[in-house]
Amino acid sequence: MSVENGRPGPPATSASIVVLTLARRIETELNAALAPLDLTVRRLGLLGHIAAVPGVSFSDLARMSGITVQSVHAAVKSLVGAGLVRDNTARAGSASTIEITPEGARLLSAAKEAVGRVDELMFGAAADPIQRQVGETIRAAFAL
């Protein structure tokens, strides 16, 4: 904070805090958009990784998702129970081959539409101009 006329001024802008604040807003919007599909951002991430890497292992999923292997086991068990993925583990201790089911693919497609709506809300033509600029910068930085 700076001091002008004996009164504190606004704090210096922190890029970390701004990005974190925006990320939390986005996550809130995404979770609200995904709730009717019985998905969360985390479950969507796992489902997306499984769809993108057929036969992915629990260890690889944990690394890609930034969570523990134990958490991945619990999450995959939940996804299997919901009929969204198959765990083709031959026997305990052997390598797993986790893959998405047709129902999981259908749900993933619906989730992509929900994510698109959130993208439009947060970064589209009617969004705050600074957020639009952030969205354009992110898309440009990760364009293939």
C-alpha positions in Angstrom: 0.0 0.0 0.0 1.1 3.6 -0.6 0.4 6.5 1.6 -1.0 9.7 0.2 -2.1 12.7 2.3 -1.6 10.6 5.4 -4.2 8.0 4.2 -3.3 4.6 2.8 -3.8 4.2 -0.9 -4.9 1.0 -2.7 -2.5 -1.9 -2.5 -0.2 -2.7 -5.5 -1.9 -5.0 -7.9 -0.6 -8.6 -7.6 -0.9 -10.7 -10.8 -1.1 -13.8 -8.6 -4.0 -12.5 -6.6 -5.9 -11.3 -9.7 -5.4 -14.7 -11.5 -6.4 -16.6 -8.4 -9.5 -14.5 -7.9 -10.5 -15.0 -11.6 -9.8 -18.7 -11.3 -12.1 -19.0 -8.3 -14.9 -17.2 -10.2 -14.4 -19.4 -13.2 -14.4 -22.6 -11.0 -17.6 -21.4 -9.3 -19.3 -20.8 -12.7 -18.1 -24.1 -14.1 -19.3 -26.1 -11.1 -22.7 -24.5 -11.4 -22.9 -25.3 -15.1 -21.7 -28.8 -14.6 -24.0 -29.6 -11.6 -27.0 -30.6 -13.7 -24.7 -33.1 -15.3 -23.7 -34.5 -11.9 -20.1 -33.4 -12.6 -17.6 -31.2 -10.9 -14.5 -29.6 -12.4 -12.4 -32.4 -10.9 -14.6 -35.2 -12.2 -14.7 -33.5 -15.6 -10.9 -33.3 -15.6 -10.5 -37.0 -14.9 -13.1 -37.9 -17.5 -11.3 -35.7 -20.0 -7.9 -37.3 -19.2 -9.4 -40.8 -19.5 -11.0 -39.9 -22.9 -7.8 -38.4 -24.2 -5.5 -41.2 -23.1 -7.3 -44.5 -23.5 -5.8 -47.2 -21.2 -4.3 -44.5 -18.9 -3.0 -45.8 -15.6 -4.0 -44.7 -12.1 -0.5 -43.3 -11.6 -0.6 -41.3 -14.8 -4.1 -39.9 -13.9 -2.8 -38.8 -10.6 0.2 -37.0 -12.2 -2.0 -35.4 -14.8 -4.6 -34.3 -12.2 -2.2 -33.2 -9.5 -3.9 -35.5 -6.9 -2.9 -38.6 -5.1 -3.2 -42.1 -6.5 -5.5 -43.0 -3.7 -7.8 -40.1 -4.6 -7.7 -41.2 -8.2 -8.7 -44.8 -7.2 -11.7 -43.4 -5.3 -12.7 -41.0 -8.1 -12.4 -43.7 -10.8 -14.5 -46.1 -8.7 -17.2 -43.4 -8.6 -17.0 -42.9 -12.3 -17.2 -46.7 -12.9 -20.2 -46.9 -10.6 -21.9 -44.1 -12.6 -21.2 -46.1 -15.8 -18.9 -43.4 -17.3 -15.6 -45.4 -17.4 -14.4 -49.0 -17.4 -11.5 -50.2 -15.4 -10.2 -53.2 -17.2 -7.8 -54.3 -14.5 -7.1 -58.0 -15.0 -6.2 -58.7 -11.4 -5.1 -56.8 -8.3 -1.6 -55.5 -8.7 -1.6 -55.6 -12.4 -1.6 -52.5 -14.7 -5.0 -51.0 -15.3 -6.5 -49.9 -18.6 -9.1 -47.3 -17.8 -11.3 -46.2 -20.7 -14.4 -44.1 -21.2 -17.7 -45.7 -21.9 -20.2 -44.5 -24.5 -22.2 -42.9 -21.7 -19.1 -41.2 -20.5 -18.4 -39.8 -24.0 -22.0 -38.5 -24.2 -21.6 -36.8 -20.8 -18.2 -35.4 -21.8 -19.8 -33.9 -24.9 -22.5 -32.3 -22.8 -19.9 -31.0 -20.4 -17.9 -29.4 -23.2 -21.1 -27.5 -24.2 -21.4 -26.3 -20.6 -17.8 -25.2 -20.5 -18.3 -23.3 -23.8 -21.2 -21.4 -22.2 -19.0 -20.5 -19.2 -16.2 -19.4 -21.6 -18.6 -17.1 -23.4 -19.9 -15.7 -20.1 -16.5 -15.1 -18.6 -14.5 -14.2 -21.8 -17.0 -13.6 -24.6 -18.3 -10.5 -26.3 -20.5 -9.4 -23.4 -17.8 -10.0 -20.7 -15.8 -7.4 -18.9 -13.2 -6.0 -21.4 -10.3 -6.9 -19.2 -11.6 -10.5 -18.9 -12.0 -10.6 -22.7 -8.4 -9.6 -23.1 -7.3 -12.2 -20.6 -9.2 -14.8 -22.6 -7.7 -13.7 -25.9 -4.2 -13.8 -24.4 -4.7 -17.3 -23.0 -6.1 -18.6 -26.3 -3.1 -17.0 -28.2 -0.6 -18.4 -25.8 -1.9 -21.9 -26.1 -2.8 -21.9 -29.8 -1.4 -24.8 -31.7 
